[in-house]
Amino acid sequence: MTDEIRKNLFDIRESIYSIETYLGEKRDFNIYIKNKMLRRAIEREFEIIGEAMNRIDKLDSSVEISSKFQIIGMRNRVIHSYDKVDDEIVWGTIIRHLPVLKTEVETLLK
């Protein structure tokens, strides 16, 4: 694995940790939906995750991340269709897919 790929994996891991920190222990969709600053901060972290994933894929498409194309697609939606971001989809991604991504990234970094 190249240093550049490792750097992007570190960026993904850092953004995941940031999202976890922003949400705290109490993961509550109602709090998320009512807090515009929280939503925007998390969307920004997803932009970073998606861009880092895109860079990794361009450097080495054989890097195994189960949902890399969905991650890149989410980044594109957040950036290019910001007015159509679905908060429920973002929340579902946080709850269902972020833990899997975190595990995969941590495994690759070992």
N, C-alpha and C positions, 0 to 999 in steps of 0.2 A: 504494500500500500504506500502510495506516495505521500510526501509531507502535505501537499495541497489537498489531497482527499482527507487526510487526518484533520487538517485545519477546518474543512467544511463540516466534518462530523462533529468536531468540538463546537462549532457554531450552532449546529442543530441541537446538540445536547444543552448548550447554554440557553437557547430559546425555549426549550422544553422546561428547563428549570425555572426560567423566568415566568412562564405561564403558570406553573405550579405555585410559584411564590405569589403572583398576582391574585390567584384564586384563594389561597390559604387553605386551611384544613376543611372549612365548610364550603363545599362545592354546591352552590345554589343557583339554579338557572334564573330565578326571579331577581336575585341580586345582580347577576350578570346582565340581564336584559335592561335593568333600570340604570346601569352605570355606563354611560357613553364612553368615558375615559378608559374604563376597564376593557370594554369591547374593542376600542381602537388600539389599545396597547396589545391585546391578544392578537388582533388581526395583523399588526405589525410583526409580531413574532412569527406568525404563520408565513408572512412574506419572506422573512429571513430563512425560515426552514425550507420553504419551497425553492428559493433562489440557490441555497446551498445544495439542495438535492439535485437541482438542474445542473449545477456545476460538476457535481460528483458524476452524474450520468454522462456528461460530455467527456469527462476525463477517463472514465472506465465504466462502461455500461454493464459490466459483469458484477458490480458491487450489489450484493443481495440486500435489498430493502423491499419488503413485501408490497408496500403501497406507494412506491416512488412516483408512479405516473399520476395517481390521485393527489399526491402531495404537490406535485408541480402544477397540476390543474387547479388546485385550490389557490395556490399563489397567484396564478394568472387571473382567476375570478376576483380575488380580493383587490388586485392592482387595477385591472382593466374594467371591471364591472362593479366598482365599489358601491354603487347605488343599488345593487341587486344582491348584496351579501345577505344570505339567510342566516339569522342568528341561531336558529335551531340546528342547522347543518353544522355551523361552527361548534356549537355546544356538543353535538353528537360526536364530532371529531375529537374534541377534548376528552370526552368520557370514554369512548370506545377505541379510538385509534392512537391517541397520543401515548398511552402506556405501552402499546406494542412497539411503536417507533422508538420509544426510549430504550426498551430492552434490546432491540436490534442494534441501535447505535452504540450502546454500551458494550455489547458483544463484539462489534467490529473494532472498537477502540482498545480492546484487551489484547 
